[in-house]
Amino acid sequence: VFNNISKHIDMEVTLVKPSDENIVISSKAVQIKIPVEAFTESKMEVPIIIKNAPKDLDVQIHPPKTKIVFQTPLSKYNFITVNMFYAIVDFSDINLQTDHYLKVALTKYPLYIKHIRLIPDEVQYIIQK
């Protein structure tokens, strides 16, 4: 078990022969390689897209953007762009009688980013006919 890894691991590990004679091991050892990379926190502000709003209604949200706070590998930091993210609110999720806010969902983002937070994660809406 490895804990608090701070640098790459590259080592050979000897395999223990199993007691069951029906199990055959073709190698006496295996090579273990564990790459380690530093992460950094980043922020990106993206527009929020309104999905499933009726065509006869003008739905506006406030604020119109959300800030995405996340951790990314240091090697990818300079390559992250706004176009890699897609934030939405879904009008079909709303109950007009009780809901005063729409939940913001992040539906597209790079798979290598971690610990994602949206600020705000809910937005107010205004409906005009």
C-alpha positions as CSV (number, residue, x, y, z in Angstrom):
1,V,0.0,0.0,0.0
2,F,1.3,3.4,-1.0
3,N,0.4,6.5,1.0
4,N,1.3,10.2,0.4
5,I,3.1,9.6,-2.9
6,S,5.0,12.7,-4.0
7,K,7.2,11.3,-6.8
8,H,6.9,8.7,-9.6
9,I,7.2,5.1,-8.5
10,D,9.0,2.6,-10.8
11,M,9.9,-0.7,-9.1
12,E,10.0,-4.5,-9.6
13,V,7.9,-6.6,-7.3
14,T,8.5,-10.4,-6.8
15,L,5.3,-12.4,-7.0
16,V,4.4,-14.9,-4.3
17,K,3.8,-18.4,-5.7
18,P,0.2,-19.4,-4.9
19,S,-0.4,-22.5,-2.7
20,D,-2.9,-23.9,-5.3
21,E,-0.8,-26.0,-7.7
22,N,-3.5,-25.5,-10.4
23,I,-2.5,-21.8,-10.7
24,V,0.6,-21.3,-12.9
25,I,2.5,-18.0,-12.8
26,S,4.4,-17.2,-16.0
27,S,6.6,-14.5,-14.4
28,K,8.4,-14.4,-11.2
29,A,8.1,-10.6,-10.9
30,V,6.2,-7.6,-12.3
31,Q,7.2,-4.1,-13.0
32,I,5.1,-1.4,-11.2
33,K,5.0,2.1,-12.6
34,I,2.9,4.8,-10.9
35,P,3.2,8.3,-12.4
36,V,2.6,11.1,-10.0
37,E,1.5,14.6,-11.0
38,A,0.9,17.8,-9.1
39,F,-2.6,19.4,-9.2
40,T,-3.5,23.0,-9.0
41,E,-6.8,24.8,-8.5
42,S,-8.2,26.8,-11.3
43,K,-11.3,28.9,-12.0
44,M,-13.3,29.5,-15.2
45,E,-16.4,31.5,-15.8
46,V,-18.8,30.1,-18.3
47,P,-22.2,31.1,-19.7
48,I,-25.3,29.1,-18.5
49,I,-27.4,27.7,-21.3
50,I,-31.2,27.4,-20.8
51,K,-32.6,24.1,-22.0
52,N,-36.2,23.1,-22.7
53,A,-37.7,26.5,-22.3
54,P,-41.1,26.9,-24.1
55,K,-40.7,28.8,-27.4
56,D,-43.5,31.2,-26.5
57,L,-41.8,32.3,-23.2
58,D,-38.8,34.6,-22.7
59,V,-36.9,33.0,-19.8
60,Q,-34.0,34.9,-18.3
61,I,-31.7,33.8,-15.6
62,H,-29.6,35.7,-13.1
63,P,-26.7,35.5,-13.0
64,P,-26.2,34.4,-16.7
65,K,-22.8,32.8,-15.9
66,T,-21.4,30.5,-13.3
67,K,-17.8,30.2,-12.0
68,I,-16.4,26.7,-12.1
69,V,-13.7,26.0,-9.5
70,F,-11.8,22.8,-10.0
71,Q,-8.4,21.0,-9.6
72,T,-6.5,20.1,-12.7
73,P,-3.1,18.4,-13.4
74,L,-0.4,21.0,-13.7
75,S,0.6,19.7,-17.1
76,K,-3.0,20.5,-18.5
77,Y,-3.5,23.9,-16.8
78,N,-2.4,26.0,-19.7
79,F,-4.6,24.1,-22.2
80,I,-8.0,24.4,-20.5
81,T,-10.5,26.7,-22.3
82,V,-14.0,27.9,-21.7
83,N,-15.1,25.8,-24.7
84,M,-14.3,22.6,-22.7
85,F,-17.2,23.3,-20.3
86,Y,-21.0,23.4,-20.8
87,A,-23.2,24.6,-18.0
88,I,-27.0,24.3,-18.3
89,V,-30.3,24.9,-16.4
90,D,-33.2,22.7,-17.5
91,F,-36.5,24.5,-17.6
92,S,-38.4,21.1,-17.7
93,D,-37.1,20.5,-14.1
94,I,-39.0,23.5,-12.7
95,N,-42.2,23.5,-10.7
96,L,-43.5,27.0,-11.4
97,Q,-45.6,27.0,-8.2
98,T,-42.8,26.2,-5.8
99,D,-39.4,26.7,-7.4
100,H,-37.7,30.1,-7.3
101,Y,-34.3,28.8,-8.5
102,L,-33.0,26.6,-11.2
103,K,-30.2,24.1,-10.4
104,V,-27.1,24.6,-12.6
105,A,-25.6,21.4,-14.1
106,L,-22.2,20.9,-15.7
107,T,-22.8,18.5,-18.6
108,K,-19.4,18.8,-20.4
109,Y,-16.0,19.1,-18.8
110,P,-12.5,17.5,-19.2
111,L,-12.5,14.1,-17.5
112,Y,-9.1,14.8,-15.9
113,I,-10.4,17.7,-13.7
114,K,-11.4,16.9,-10.1
115,H,-13.2,18.5,-7.1
116,I,-15.6,20.6,-9.3
117,R,-17.7,23.3,-7.6
118,L,-20.1,25.7,-9.3
119,I,-20.6,29.2,-7.9
120,P,-23.5,29.8,-8.0
121,D,-24.9,26.3,-8.3
122,E,-28.5,27.8,-8.5
123,V,-29.8,30.8,-10.4
124,Q,-32.9,32.9,-10.2
125,Y,-35.2,33.0,-13.2
126,I,-37.7,35.5,-14.7
127,I,-40.4,34.5,-17.2
128,Q,-41.8,37.0,-19.6
129,K,-44.5,36.3,-22.2
